[in-house]
């Protein structure tokens, strides 16, 4: 299981349409709000779906 918290940088399996697959966690709860580091788009995704899509975690904080 991946450990991450606020401020962590996530690498997801699928690329975002802007071409980046790096995301920053800006809210963590039953839903997770992540921000694309390529285009600054903010997306809310439920935690179980996000956990399936994570490839790598950088800067783990929790």
Kinemage of the C-alpha trace (Angstrom):
@kinemage 1
@onewidth
@group {chain A} dominant
@subgroup {mainchain}
@vectorlist {calphas} color= white
{ca unk a 1} P 0.000 0.000 0.000
{ca unk a 2} L 1.215 3.491 -0.855
{ca unk a 3} L 1.712 6.020 1.933
{ca unk a 4} L 1.142 9.641 1.017
{ca unk a 5} L -0.299 12.800 2.507
{ca unk a 6} L -0.712 16.492 1.846
{ca unk a 7} L 2.043 17.851 -0.348
{ca unk a 8} L 3.116 14.445 -1.679
{ca unk a 9} L 3.858 14.119 -5.385
{ca unk a 10} L 2.203 11.139 -7.088
{ca unk a 11} L 3.107 9.551 -10.398
{ca unk a 12} L -0.009 7.958 -11.901
{ca unk a 13} L -0.209 5.156 -14.459
{ca unk a 14} L -2.091 7.139 -17.122
{ca unk a 15} L -0.895 10.423 -18.563
{ca unk a 16} L -3.059 13.539 -18.270
{ca unk a 17} L -4.102 15.056 -21.635
{ca unk a 18} L -1.557 17.854 -21.058
{ca unk a 19} L 1.218 15.229 -21.180
{ca unk a 20} L 2.142 15.085 -17.490
{ca unk a 21} L 1.607 12.169 -15.109
{ca unk a 22} L 2.834 13.992 -11.958
{ca unk a 23} L 0.227 15.171 -9.435
{ca unk a 24} L 0.400 16.973 -6.072
{ca unk a 25} L -1.991 16.056 -3.222
{ca unk a 26} L -3.775 19.197 -1.971
{ca unk a 27} L -6.614 17.592 0.063
{ca unk a 28} L -6.820 14.162 1.638
{ca unk a 29} L -9.916 12.460 3.086
{ca unk a 30} L -12.463 9.981 1.742
{ca unk a 31} L -11.912 11.834 -1.533
{ca unk a 32} L -8.509 13.110 -2.601
{ca unk a 33} L -7.990 16.409 -4.411
{ca unk a 34} L -4.945 16.353 -6.672
{ca unk a 35} L -3.392 19.056 -8.844
{ca unk a 36} L -1.654 18.332 -12.138
{ca unk a 37} L 1.910 19.642 -12.099
{ca unk a 38} L 1.834 20.170 -15.878
{ca unk a 39} L -1.224 22.379 -16.311
{ca unk a 40} L -2.435 23.090 -12.708
{ca unk a 41} L -5.801 21.372 -13.301
{ca unk a 42} L -7.420 20.270 -10.012
{ca unk a 43} L -9.280 16.940 -9.879
{ca unk a 44} L -11.163 15.189 -7.062
{ca unk a 45} L -10.996 11.407 -7.102
{ca unk a 46} L -12.176 8.814 -4.587
{ca unk a 47} L -9.388 7.167 -2.589
{ca unk a 48} L -9.861 3.517 -3.766
{ca unk a 49} L -9.670 4.559 -7.439
{ca unk a 50} L -6.599 6.707 -6.799
{ca unk a 51} L -4.812 3.900 -4.945
{ca unk a 52} L -5.232 1.661 -8.017
{ca unk a 53} L -3.781 4.335 -10.323
{ca unk a 54} L -0.652 5.217 -8.318
{ca unk a 55} L 2.637 4.125 -9.865
{ca unk a 56} L 5.079 5.925 -7.544
{ca unk a 57} L 5.001 8.266 -4.517
{ca unk a 58} L 7.585 11.004 -3.950
{ca unk a 59} L 7.854 13.123 -0.782
{ca unk a 60} L 5.680 10.852 1.409
{ca unk a 61} L 4.331 12.723 4.407
{ca unk a 62} L 1.970 10.349 6.072
